Amino acid sequence: MKSFRLLLRCATVGALVLLLLVPLTLVRGVIQERQSYRDMAVQRVSESKAGAQTFIGPVRVVPWTQVEEITTTDSDGKAQRQRRTVEGYELQAPRRLAIAGRLVPSERRIGLFRVPVYQWQSTVQAEFAPLDYDLVPERHHGQPYLVIGVRDVRGLAEMPSLEVDGKAQALRPGSKAFASISQGVHALLPSPAPEAAPGHLPALKTVSLRFSLDGTQALSIAPIADDNRISLQSAWPHPSFSGSFLPATRQVAADGFNASWSVSSLASDAQRKLLEERQAPETLQVSLVDPVDVYTQADRASKYGILFVVLTFVGFALFELIKRLPIHPLQYLLVGLALAIFFLLLIGLSEHIVFWKAYLVSSIACIGLQLVYLSGVLRSWWRAAGFAATLTALYGALYTLLVSEDNALLMGSLLLFGILAAVMWITRKVDWYDLSASLR
């Protein structure tokens, strides 16, 4: 019976831990709900301004039409020959492509949520080799043109300027040959001279494009040339580089970043996908990320909620068994709920003030509440103060885990090992049979 009492008390505490999973799960649901509202704010900005942008080009296009004869069968089963017109185009990627630009960041507010946006002020220099294409009977080639793909043309706040071999060319709406891949603009090129050799287009030595492009959060660029040199600068101090290609060099500081890419067609599948498969090519990407995503941080913090409850209940159990101090299960439950509400306070405050201040205020509020309550439960201000100091250390350890994501697993493992070692050291000389007999 003595051992049964101890087992029953442990089972009761374990049941309370499982019960507290309910409010902790509800708090995580609130965090995820607020995060979905933030995502909706990003979507609203994208719909009203311009979304994440992707830049492709420039590409030289030679359209063609061809008349073909096909055999069809009528309703009586008789074969008939018909003529139809087929449309297509030849695509040529640049030999060299140099893109230099600056991302000018700003923010848009939707209620409580801030969405990073930018204006990309860019200069594009391209060079095209001569183009020779096959002459097919019954195929007629049209006027060549340059096409530039932009994912969301609403971001073109001003009219871009385009020069080809020193001559200004007018840009027109529509991506034409890129219609199935991207939105964009195009510019007609001069038709080949009458005396030019059929099936041959001269080289374009300098294609210069200047433009400003608005976007939201992310910018992607397709390295479609044989030789691609891309450089980006910005005052945003927290970039995220992703996509199929990482920068060859990058410098990230408190006043912004500077990154450059050097990609050849030998190392990239972008050109083949565009020219042969007529699909959206691979891209490199830069994102303007929030340095402290409060919802991600709060969600990560809430995952440690059950650990807080377990460690606190272990401390209660030690007091109850070693000091022969009876603690009612309802008192366990109230302390556990105070621990759970910390995470709700954290997410509520972090939407209005910076995350570390929200964490500090929430910690002080919850630790202060438990200090006052435990002074009565443990019948001593000193004991309550000891528990409050332990909770302070736990909250400090949790914050260290949150701000050091790369070392979170190591630090968490060391923390658990240290706590287990401390409990084993404290209880190494405890006579558990004698404690069982003293339980009510």
TITILUM-150676 format. One record per residue (C-alpha): y, z, x; residue in one letter. Coordinates in steps of 0.25 Angstrom, whole numbers. Layout:
# residues N
+-------+-------+-------+---------+
|    py |    pz |    px | residuo |
+-------+-------+-------+---------+
|     Y |     Z |     X |       A |
...
+-------+-------+-------+---------+
# end
This chain:
# residues 440
+-------+-------+-------+---------+
|    py |    pz |    px | residuo |
+-------+-------+-------+---------+
|     0 |     0 |     0 |       M |
|     9 |     3 |    11 |       K |
|     8 |   -11 |    17 |       S |
|     9 |   -17 |     4 |       F |
|    23 |   -11 |     2 |       R |
|    28 |   -17 |    15 |       L |
|    22 |   -30 |    11 |       L |
|    28 |   -30 |    -3 |       L |
|    42 |   -27 |     3 |       R |
|    40 |   -39 |    12 |       C |
|    36 |   -47 |     1 |       A |
|    48 |   -43 |    -7 |       T |
|    58 |   -46 |     4 |       V |
|    51 |   -60 |     6 |       G |
|    52 |   -63 |    -9 |       A |
|    67 |   -60 |    -8 |       L |
|    68 |   -69 |     3 |       V |
|    62 |   -80 |    -5 |       L |
|    71 |   -77 |   -17 |       L |
|    83 |   -78 |    -8 |       L |
|    79 |   -93 |    -5 |       L |
|    84 |   -96 |   -19 |       V |
|    99 |   -93 |   -17 |       P |
|    98 |   -99 |    -3 |       L |
|    92 |  -112 |    -8 |       T |
|   103 |  -112 |   -19 |       L |
|   114 |  -110 |    -8 |       V |
|   108 |  -122 |     0 |       R |
|   108 |  -130 |   -13 |       G |
|   123 |  -127 |   -14 |       V |
|   125 |  -132 |     0 |       I |
|   118 |  -145 |    -2 |       Q |
|   126 |  -147 |   -15 |       E |
|   139 |  -145 |    -8 |       R |
|   134 |  -155 |     3 |       Q |
|   131 |  -165 |    -8 |       S |
|   145 |  -163 |   -13 |       Y |
|   151 |  -166 |     1 |       R |
|   142 |  -179 |     2 |       D |
|   148 |  -183 |   -12 |       M |
|   162 |  -181 |    -6 |       A |
|   158 |  -190 |     6 |       V |
|   153 |  -200 |    -4 |       Q |
|   166 |  -200 |   -12 |       R |
|   175 |  -202 |     0 |       V |
|   166 |  -214 |     4 |       S |
|   167 |  -220 |   -10 |       E |
|   182 |  -218 |   -11 |       S |
|   186 |  -222 |     4 |       K |
|   175 |  -228 |    13 |       A |
|   161 |  -223 |    16 |       G |
|   154 |  -223 |    30 |       A |
|   157 |  -236 |    37 |       Q |
|   148 |  -246 |    44 |       T |
|   154 |  -257 |    53 |       F |
|   147 |  -270 |    56 |       I |
|   152 |  -282 |    63 |       G |
|   159 |  -291 |    66 |       P |
|   148 |  -301 |    64 |       V |
|   150 |  -316 |    64 |       R |
|   144 |  -323 |    52 |       V |
|   141 |  -338 |    49 |       V |
|   137 |  -341 |    35 |       P |
|   129 |  -352 |    31 |       W |
|   123 |  -359 |    18 |       T |
|   110 |  -367 |    18 |       Q |
|   104 |  -376 |     7 |       V |
|    89 |  -375 |     5 |       E |
|    79 |  -382 |    -3 |       E |
|    69 |  -373 |   -10 |       I |
|    57 |  -376 |   -20 |       T |
|    57 |  -370 |   -33 |       T |
|    47 |  -371 |   -45 |       T |
|    52 |  -373 |   -59 |       D |
|    46 |  -368 |   -72 |       S |
|    36 |  -380 |   -72 |       D |
|    31 |  -377 |   -59 |       G |
|    38 |  -389 |   -52 |       K |
|    44 |  -387 |   -38 |       A |
|    59 |  -390 |   -37 |       Q |
|    67 |  -390 |   -25 |       R |
|    81 |  -383 |   -25 |       Q |
|    92 |  -382 |   -15 |       R |
|    99 |  -368 |   -13 |       R |
|   110 |  -363 |    -4 |       T |
|   106 |  -352 |     6 |       V |
|   117 |  -343 |    12 |       E |
|   116 |  -336 |    26 |       G |
|   124 |  -332 |    38 |       Y |
|   123 |  -331 |    53 |       E |
|   127 |  -318 |    59 |       L |
|   132 |  -315 |    73 |       Q |
|   135 |  -302 |    79 |       A |
|   145 |  -299 |    90 |       P |
|   142 |  -301 |   105 |       R |
|   151 |  -289 |   108 |       R |
|   156 |  -278 |    98 |       L |
|   167 |  -268 |   102 |       A |
|   171 |  -258 |    91 |       I |
|   181 |  -247 |    94 |       A |
|   187 |  -238 |    84 |       G |
|   192 |  -224 |    80 |       R |
|   188 |  -216 |    68 |       L |
|   200 |  -209 |    62 |       V |
|   194 |  -197 |    54 |       P |
|   199 |  -190 |    42 |       S |
|   193 |  -182 |    30 |       E |
|   193 |  -184 |    15 |       R |
|   192 |  -172 |     6 |       R |
|   184 |  -172 |    -7 |       I |
|   185 |  -158 |   -13 |       G |
|   180 |  -148 |    -3 |       L |
|   173 |  -159 |     5 |       F |
|   179 |  -166 |    18 |       R |
|   174 |  -180 |    21 |       V |
|   177 |  -186 |    35 |       P |
|   182 |  -201 |    34 |       V |
|   187 |  -210 |    45 |       Y |
|   195 |  -223 |    48 |       Q |
|   189 |  -231 |    59 |       W |
|   200 |  -239 |    66 |       Q |
|   192 |  -249 |    74 |       S |
|   193 |  -262 |    83 |       T |
|   181 |  -271 |    84 |       V |
|   179 |  -282 |    95 |       Q |
|   168 |  -292 |    94 |       A |
|   164 |  -304 |   101 |       E |
|   154 |  -315 |    96 |       F |
|   146 |  -325 |   104 |       A |
|   145 |  -339 |   100 |       P |
|   136 |  -341 |    88 |       L |
|   126 |  -352 |    87 |       D |
|   118 |  -354 |    74 |       Y |
|   107 |  -363 |    69 |       D |
|   111 |  -376 |    61 |       L |
|   101 |  -377 |    50 |       V |
|   101 |  -389 |    41 |       P |
|   108 |  -387 |    27 |       E |
|   114 |  -374 |    33 |       R |
|   130 |  -374 |    32 |       H |
|   137 |  -363 |    40 |       H |
|   150 |  -357 |    35 |       G |
|   162 |  -351 |    41 |       Q |
|   159 |  -340 |    50 |       P |
|   165 |  -326 |    48 |       Y |
|   165 |  -312 |    54 |       L |
|   159 |  -300 |    45 |       V |
|   162 |  -286 |    47 |       I |
|   154 |  -275 |    40 |       G |
|   160 |  -263 |    34 |       V |
|   152 |  -253 |    26 |       R |
|   164 |  -250 |    17 |       D |
|   175 |  -259 |    17 |       V |
|   184 |  -250 |     9 |       R |
|   186 |  -243 |    23 |       G |
|   194 |  -255 |    28 |       L |
|   208 |  -248 |    25 |       A |
|   215 |  -259 |    32 |       E |
|   213 |  -274 |    34 |       M |
|   205 |  -276 |    47 |       P |
|   210 |  -286 |    58 |       S |
|   200 |  -296 |    64 |       L |
|   203 |  -306 |    75 |       E |
|   193 |  -316 |    80 |       V |
|   197 |  -322 |    94 |       D |
|   211 |  -318 |    92 |       G |
|   213 |  -323 |    78 |       K |
|   214 |  -315 |    66 |       A |
|   204 |  -316 |    55 |       Q |
|   205 |  -312 |    41 |       A |
|   195 |  -302 |    36 |       L |
|   189 |  -304 |    22 |       R |
|   181 |  -294 |    13 |       P |
|   166 |  -295 |    12 |       G |
|   155 |  -294 |    22 |       S |
|   149 |  -307 |    18 |       K |
|   136 |  -308 |    27 |       A |
|   136 |  -293 |    28 |       F |
|   136 |  -291 |    13 |       A |
|   122 |  -285 |    13 |       S |
|   125 |  -276 |    25 |       I |
|   139 |  -271 |    23 |       S |
|   153 |  -273 |    17 |       Q |
|   164 |  -279 |    26 |       G |
|   173 |  -290 |    29 |       V |
|   173 |  -304 |    35 |       H |
|   182 |  -314 |    42 |       A |
|   180 |  -329 |    42 |       L |
|   179 |  -335 |    56 |       L |
|   184 |  -349 |    59 |       P |
|   174 |  -360 |    56 |       S |
|   168 |  -368 |    68 |       P |
|   176 |  -379 |    73 |       A |
|   171 |  -393 |    69 |       P |
|   169 |  -397 |    83 |       E |
|   161 |  -384 |    86 |       A |
|   146 |  -386 |    88 |       A |
|   138 |  -383 |    75 |       P |
|   131 |  -370 |    74 |       G |
|   140 |  -363 |    84 |       H |
|   151 |  -353 |    83 |       L |
|   160 |  -349 |    95 |       P |
|   161 |  -335 |   100 |       A |
|   170 |  -325 |    95 |       L |
|   176 |  -319 |   107 |       K |
|   185 |  -308 |   100 |       T |
|   183 |  -302 |    86 |       V |
|   193 |  -291 |    84 |       S |
|   192 |  -282 |    72 |       L |
|   202 |  -270 |    69 |       R |
|   200 |  -261 |    57 |       F |
|   201 |  -247 |    51 |       S |
|   189 |  -243 |    43 |       L |
|   188 |  -230 |    34 |       D |
|   175 |  -223 |    32 |       G |
|   168 |  -210 |    29 |       T |
|   161 |  -201 |    39 |       Q |
|   153 |  -212 |    46 |       A |
|   155 |  -225 |    53 |       L |
|   144 |  -235 |    58 |       S |
|   145 |  -247 |    67 |       I |
|   135 |  -258 |    69 |       A |
|   133 |  -262 |    83 |       P |
|   130 |  -277 |    80 |       I |
|   135 |  -284 |    92 |       A |
|   127 |  -287 |   105 |       D |
|   136 |  -277 |   112 |       D |
|   143 |  -266 |   104 |       N |
|   153 |  -256 |   110 |       R |
|   158 |  -246 |    99 |       I |
|   168 |  -235 |   101 |       S |
|   173 |  -225 |    91 |       L |
|   183 |  -213 |    92 |       Q |
|   187 |  -203 |    82 |       S |
|   194 |  -189 |    81 |       A |
|   183 |  -184 |    73 |       W |
|   176 |  -174 |    82 |       P |
|   162 |  -173 |    75 |       H |
|   156 |  -187 |    75 |       P |
|   141 |  -190 |    73 |       S |
|   135 |  -202 |    80 |       F |
|   123 |  -208 |    73 |       S |
|   118 |  -222 |    69 |       G |
|   109 |  -230 |    78 |       S |
|   118 |  -229 |    90 |       F |
|   124 |  -217 |    97 |       L |
|   137 |  -218 |   105 |       P |
|   135 |  -222 |   120 |       A |
|   146 |  -212 |   123 |       T |
|   153 |  -202 |   114 |       R |
|   164 |  -191 |   116 |       Q |
|   165 |  -181 |   105 |       V |
|   176 |  -170 |   106 |       A |
|   185 |  -161 |    97 |       A |
|   195 |  -173 |    96 |       D |
|   185 |  -183 |    92 |       G |
|   175 |  -193 |    97 |       F |
|   173 |  -206 |   105 |       N |
|   160 |  -213 |   105 |       A |
|   156 |  -227 |   110 |       S |
|   143 |  -235 |   107 |       W |
|   138 |  -247 |   116 |       S |
|   126 |  -254 |   108 |       V |
|   120 |  -267 |   112 |       S |
|   112 |  -276 |   102 |       S |
|   100 |  -274 |   111 |       L |
|   100 |  -259 |   107 |       A |
|   104 |  -261 |    93 |       S |
|    97 |  -267 |    81 |       D |
|   110 |  -269 |    73 |       A |
|   113 |  -283 |    77 |       Q |
|    99 |  -288 |    73 |       R |
|    99 |  -281 |    60 |       K |
|   112 |  -287 |    56 |       L |
|   110 |  -301 |    61 |       L |
|    95 |  -303 |    59 |       E |
|    91 |  -293 |    48 |       E |
|   105 |  -294 |    41 |       R |
|   104 |  -278 |    39 |       Q |
|   114 |  -267 |    42 |       A |
|   114 |  -265 |    57 |       P |
|   112 |  -252 |    64 |       E |
|   125 |  -244 |    67 |       T |
|   131 |  -233 |    75 |       L |
|   138 |  -222 |    67 |       Q |
|   148 |  -211 |    68 |       V |
|   150 |  -200 |    58 |       S |
|   162 |  -191 |    56 |       L |
|   154 |  -178 |    53 |       V |
|   159 |  -165 |    49 |       D |
|   157 |  -155 |    61 |       P |
|   153 |  -144 |    52 |       V |
|   146 |  -149 |    39 |       D |
|   147 |  -136 |    31 |       V |
|   136 |  -140 |    21 |       Y |
|   126 |  -143 |    33 |       T |
|   130 |  -130 |    40 |       Q |
|   129 |  -122 |    27 |       A |
|   115 |  -128 |    23 |       D |
|   110 |  -125 |    37 |       R |
|   115 |  -111 |    36 |       A |
|   108 |  -109 |    22 |       S |
|    95 |  -113 |    29 |       K |
|    96 |  -100 |    36 |       Y |
|    98 |   -92 |    24 |       G |
|    84 |   -88 |    22 |       I |
|    83 |   -83 |    37 |       L |
|    95 |   -74 |    34 |       F |
|    88 |   -68 |    22 |       V |
|    75 |   -66 |    29 |       V |
|    82 |   -59 |    42 |       L |
|    91 |   -50 |    33 |       T |
|    79 |   -46 |    25 |       F |
|    71 |   -43 |    37 |       V |
|    82 |   -34 |    42 |       G |
|    82 |   -27 |    28 |       F |
|    67 |   -25 |    29 |       A |
|    68 |   -19 |    43 |       L |
|    79 |    -9 |    38 |       F |
|    70 |    -6 |    26 |       E |
|    57 |    -3 |    34 |       L |
|    63 |     3 |    47 |       I |
|    74 |    11 |    41 |       K |
|    66 |    14 |    28 |       R |
|    77 |     9 |    20 |       L |
|    73 |     3 |     7 |       P |
|    80 |   -10 |     3 |       I |
|    78 |   -15 |   -11 |       H |
|    74 |   -30 |   -13 |       P |
|    87 |   -32 |   -21 |       L |
|    95 |   -28 |    -9 |       Q |
|    87 |   -38 |    -1 |       Y |
|    90 |   -49 |   -11 |       L |
|   105 |   -46 |   -12 |       L |
|   107 |   -46 |     3 |       V |
|    99 |   -60 |     3 |       G |
|   108 |   -65 |    -7 |       L |
|   120 |   -61 |     1 |       A |
|   114 |   -69 |    13 |       L |
|   112 |   -81 |     4 |       A |
|   126 |   -82 |    -2 |       I |
|   131 |   -83 |    12 |       F |
|   127 |   -97 |    13 |       F |
|   134 |  -100 |    -1 |       L |
|   147 |   -94 |     4 |       L |
|   146 |  -102 |    17 |       L |
|   145 |  -115 |    10 |       I |
|   156 |  -112 |     0 |       G |
|   166 |  -107 |    11 |       L |
|   163 |  -118 |    21 |       S |
|   168 |  -129 |    11 |       E |
|   182 |  -122 |    12 |       H |
|   183 |  -117 |    27 |       I |
|   176 |  -121 |    40 |       V |
|   161 |  -118 |    41 |       F |
|   162 |  -107 |    51 |       W |
|   173 |   -99 |    43 |       K |
|   164 |  -100 |    31 |       A |
|   152 |   -95 |    38 |       Y |
|   160 |   -83 |    44 |       L |
|   166 |   -80 |    30 |       V |
|   153 |   -81 |    23 |       S |
|   146 |   -73 |    34 |       S |
|   156 |   -61 |    33 |       I |
|   155 |   -61 |    18 |       A |
|   140 |   -60 |    17 |       C |
|   139 |   -50 |    29 |       I |
|   150 |   -41 |    23 |       G |
|   143 |   -41 |    10 |       L |
|   130 |   -37 |    16 |       Q |
|   136 |   -27 |    25 |       L |
|   142 |   -20 |    13 |       V |
|   129 |   -21 |     4 |       Y |
|   119 |   -17 |    15 |       L |
|   127 |    -5 |    18 |       S |
|   122 |     1 |     5 |       G |
|   108 |    -6 |     6 |       V |
|   105 |     0 |    20 |       L |
|   113 |    13 |    17 |       R |
|   121 |    11 |    30 |       S |
|   133 |     3 |    35 |       W |
|   128 |     3 |    49 |       W |
|   115 |    -4 |    44 |       R |
|   123 |   -13 |    35 |       A |
|   132 |   -17 |    47 |       A |
|   119 |   -19 |    56 |       G |
|   114 |   -29 |    45 |       F |
|   128 |   -36 |    44 |       A |
|   128 |   -37 |    59 |       A |
|   114 |   -44 |    59 |       T |
|   119 |   -53 |    47 |       L |
|   131 |   -57 |    56 |       T |
|   122 |   -61 |    67 |       A |
|   113 |   -69 |    58 |       L |
|   125 |   -76 |    52 |       Y |
|   130 |   -79 |    66 |       G |
|   117 |   -84 |    71 |       A |
|   117 |   -93 |    58 |       L |
|   131 |   -99 |    62 |       Y |
|   126 |  -101 |    76 |       T |
|   114 |  -109 |    71 |       L |
|   123 |  -118 |    62 |       L |
|   133 |  -122 |    72 |       V |
|   122 |  -124 |    83 |       S |
|   114 |  -134 |    75 |       E |
|   107 |  -140 |    88 |       D |
|   102 |  -126 |    92 |       N |
|   100 |  -120 |    78 |       A |
|    84 |  -120 |    79 |       L |
|    84 |  -114 |    92 |       L |
|    94 |  -103 |    88 |       M |
|    87 |  -101 |    75 |       G |
|    74 |   -99 |    82 |       S |
|    80 |   -89 |    92 |       L |
|    87 |   -81 |    81 |       L |
|    74 |   -80 |    73 |       L |
|    66 |   -76 |    85 |       F |
|    76 |   -65 |    89 |       G |
|    76 |   -59 |    75 |       I |
|    61 |   -59 |    74 |       L |
|    61 |   -52 |    88 |       A |
|    71 |   -42 |    83 |       A |
|    63 |   -39 |    71 |       V |
|    50 |   -37 |    79 |       M |
|    57 |   -28 |    89 |       W |
|    63 |   -19 |    78 |       I |
|    50 |   -18 |    71 |       T |
|    41 |   -17 |    83 |       R |
|    38 |    -2 |    81 |       K |
|    39 |    -1 |    66 |       V |
|    27 |     5 |    59 |       D |
|    25 |    -4 |    47 |       W |
|    14 |     4 |    40 |       Y |
|    24 |    16 |    41 |       D |
|    35 |     8 |    35 |       L |
|    26 |     3 |    24 |       S |
|    23 |    17 |    20 |       A |
|    38 |    20 |    19 |       S |
|    41 |     8 |     9 |       L |
|    44 |    12 |    -5 |       R |
+-------+-------+-------+---------+
# end
